[in-house]
Amino acid sequence: MSLIVSRRLLMVAPKVDLEDERRVGVWATGLTQTRERNHSNNSSEQQQRGDKCLFEVQKKRRVVARVRCRNVKTECPKVTCRDPVILPGQCCKTCASEELRLPGDEPHEPLEELTGRDFAVLLNGRTSQTPMTTSRVATGRLFLRKKTLHFSFLLEAGAPPPASIQFLSETGDILEQLEAQPTPYEATNSRICGAWTRVPKEYRALLREEQMWVALSPADESQEDTISGQVARYVGVDTEVFSSLLTPPPTANQTLSGGGTAIISVDRKTDSLHVSLVFNGVFADGEAHNASLVVELLPERALDPVVDTVILPKVFSDLNRAEIMTTLGERSLIRLTRGQVAMKVWSQAAPELALEGMITPRATCNVFSAVLSKPVPDSEDDTSTESTDMTSSYGAGWALLTLSNGTFQYQVYVKGFEVSTLTLKTKHKRQDRIVENLTPFYHDSWANGTYDRTTYRDLDALIRGKLEVVVASESNEELRGMLNPVAVTEALRSPQPVLLSSPEVPMAATVWVAVDSACVTHYDVMVAGQPPYGAIEPFWNLVLREEDQFWDPRFKMTKMDLEAHVEGRELFAHSTQLTRLSLSRLEAGVSYLDLVLLPPDSNSTLQSSLSGLIHGVSVPSECLMGSDHQEVIVEEYDEEECVHGRCILREETAPEVPQSHRCIDEEARVFEDGKSWQSPVNVCSMCMCTRGKIKCQDVICHRLDCEGAYTPPNQCCQVCPGETGPNDVAEESKMCELNDQKHLLGSKWHPFLTPKGFDKCVTCTCLLHSSGRPVVNCSRFPCPPLPCGPDEMEPQPDSCCAKCRTPRPEAPQPTAQPGMVNEGELVTEEEHRNIILGRGGCLLNNRLLYENGAEWHPRVASIGYYKCVTCKCKDSNITCAYHQCPTLRCQAMIQEKQECCPRCANENSTINHGNKTRWLKPYIKSTHKNKNGN
């Protein structure tokens, strides 16, 4: 006896004994579509396939299905406006400010954005566009939200992570290729998560029409194969609670192995399981029709297994679908929640081709976050329309929870709030239920731990968005935040978000910030709390503000608008505006984010803001100040034009010029120009700041003309006996001080003066004045008189005294050179220079002469001619350019000394955008005078 009933009738079954429900609650459908069928028949076939269910009833004409009805008005979302209305043809109220449209008048695209957003995919050798013999199996879950496609892939144990994720058309064309980069949250559970942002409308249509494929591509040096699969809407994906990746056992020896995935939902009222299977490779060669599929659930702790049999009218080699309704009972449901139930699927005709796998929480990223702020009053509460009390002091915080093997791993941070209790609660209409008390684990604004007594009710509340973090004070003030799934985008490479808050505003925001290898800054913003000025939704700007007083304050502080006029509580965006200086400050932790709250009235000048310090952001080294890819060091330029001894060829987008000549040492201490100090690593070395550059010299001791000289404790130079008083003990009041350095009474030294350092021609002595206090007496080394005038004297590098300049011999008559004959007369060197300069030539550093149009490589003392830079003389102006390096998309990079640009360790990983030479604006303008002095 069989009974054909609607799918909705089967979702809720009456209470029967375990054996009856196992025999009765079974139905299946075969995959009746092939890849070649016309898409126009797809929807009708799926409708027919989904609405027919085959029941095997073996108990005396007893009907085991019944209809349940419920009032959907109780499930309507909360409306935040003052006067909600019910639109024609709708069951739930909406805000009156929205346009009143009939259901048929709604644009096609927004309706598609609200429905059919959940997809799944199975990837193995049989599902790939080009079938292959690989044994690898993976499954994925995809969710389309507005224009962003969020995805996660569950890999089999031991499988290497893919190098890239490719989205393909039915013909195999690559629509998008994304790098599979791990985040801190799925590195230990074989999951790859990410997001494809700004998906074009045409590609979103392909996705909804099930005409998009996805492929996991291994690294080029790997021996693995690329596996792919067709993305489709499978039954139960939108209500999935548990998943299973089904793989052949390790002992299987198949030429074309199979694989599968299970999509499992739970009916909250009966605890029955709805299992949707997508699989292949379990049937024997001769099986084509009416194949018997056995599905077995194996709980741990010696509990009885549950076995169901499904009859498939037709089977396929590439992909099959089947659905069953079964139950495990309360004890086994706890095991299911904690990942202690296995699943095994096989055909009765070929048990050796069985697939098996553990059942785990759903195959998504399973990362949840909450912004903690003062709760927003209910719309029915009269206080919701009142203005915000700006005299109160508000706290804020955030919570992060990851679901792993049925346990909750949580991290909570609270700021500006006296915490009395910290709990996890499930939200119910009548009364909240406490899941876990986290108060004992809260210390110094942080709570970290693991909740491992998870029940199915806890897991279900988390997945359905009903699990809340509640922070309360002794005065019954609260901070609340609902845990919602986190979109694993590029910004989530950072370990934790930046908290934006203000004690004067009952709101809070979190911003995830990360910088990728292309120096693009990604940020995800989440806003919570009651907006000020009576607004329903927050309206804000996002500003990056630098306050660098310690790291490197020589440069100008910037204030940049990242986002302007944003309305809403969520934003995923990126920026390419940040310079290397701003990125360096971002990593140094001296930059802030301001979320400026704007009033609804554009004419109002009232503004509030939430602020937070950015910390913990890791920036790639090639994006920082001083990277070899962005600076060119040229020795010929004057030292006066250099920063830290490095001369940078400047252009319109080059780093800013320092506003001062301060110096920053390795300990991030800032020194004014001309300041000198003792080295922190060597007490017998002195350092000085000279126009932004730190120079250090070892102490030069004065020569002593005495016997028995010795070095007192904590001193660097020797002294003569008896010069420091009895017992060589010096009191603070008996010491001289010069340039913040103390010297013993009677000692002699050479002073350390910027910018030359130690002056060996000057000797200073610490003497005792008649008044009884020590004084410093300095004198210069005496020099003998010279028989020449001051204009004829020249200093000597190794002597304190000058000497008379040696007379220069007469210059020889210049010889003729090609191109230097002028009206039959020899041309002098000065005339030759003026001729070249008159033709638009260039003079570099008053010594190197270049013809107009000449090109050359500058010379660097340490490496010779720097071939990565080319300089050109054009109309008396010199411009220099460095070789533009290609953009790299790889993790491991190397650079040889003789090479201008780095390259990927694996050459095949380099994305080369072409070798370009970028010419910079004139850095040096030749200055010369002609014969007339003009």
Secondary structure, DSSP 8 states (H G I E B T S, - for coil): -EEEE-HHHHSS-----HHHHHHHSB--------TTS-GGGHHHHHHHHHT-EEEE--STT----------GGGG-----SSSEEE-TT-SSEEETTS----GGGS-HHHHHHHSS-EEEEEEBTTTSSS-------EEEEEEEETTEEEEEEEE-TT----SEEEEEETT--EEEEEE----TTSTTTTEEEEEE-S--HHHHHHHHTT-EEEEEE--TT-----EEEE-B--TTGGG--EEEEEB--TT---SS--EEEEEEEE-TTT-EEEEEEEEES-S-TT--EEEEEEEEEEESTT---EEEEEEEEE--SS-EEEEEEEE-HHHHHHHHHTT-EEEEEEETTEEEEEEEEEEEE-SS--EEEEEEB-----TTSGGGGS---TTS---EEEEEEEEETTEEEEEEEEES---SEEEEEE--SS--EEEEE-GGGEETTEEEEEE----HHHHHHHHTT-EEEEEE-TTS-EEEEE-EE----GGGGSSS-EEEE-TTSSEEEEEEEEE-TT--EEEEEEEEE--STT-SS-EEEEEEEE--SSS-TTS---EEEEEEEEESSEEEEEES---HHHHHHHHHT-EEEEEEE--SSTT----EEEEEE--S----GGGSTT-TTT----TTS-GGG-BTTB-----TTS----SS--EE-TT--EE-TT-EEE-SS-TTEEEEEETTEEEEEE-------SSS-B--TT-SS-B-TTTT-GGG---GGGEEEETTEEEETT-EE--EETTTEE-TTEEEEEEE-TTSSEEEEEEE------SS-GGGEE--TT-SS-EE-------------TT-EETTEE--HHHHHHHHHHTT-EEETTTEEE-TT-EE--EETTTEE-TTEEEEEETTEEEEEEEE---B--S-EE--TT-SS-EESSGGGB-----EEEE---SEE-----TT--
